[in-house]
Amino acid sequence: MHPRISGSFPLILGGLHDRSRQAAGNVKQAAGKAMDKPGLHAEGVAQERKGEVQQALGKGKDAVKKVVDKA
């Protein structure tokens, strides 16, 4: 890691990536509904859920890091 980048910087970028994955999933869901393509809708649901799970894992990692840093 670059010496001028703080330890939480990668977590922030990861969170942005997870939220963008969720947003892309929402777009795919809407497009699937609008074009009557259930496969595209399902793909969007899966992508949104993946982003939610990754975001939750990132929050868990951040919480563990804070506890470890205090110790």
Secondary structure, DSSP 4 states (H G I P E B T S, - for coil): --TTS-TTHHHHHHHHHHHHHHHHHHHHHHHHHHTT-HHHHHHHHHHHHHHHHHHHHHHHHHHHHHHHHH-
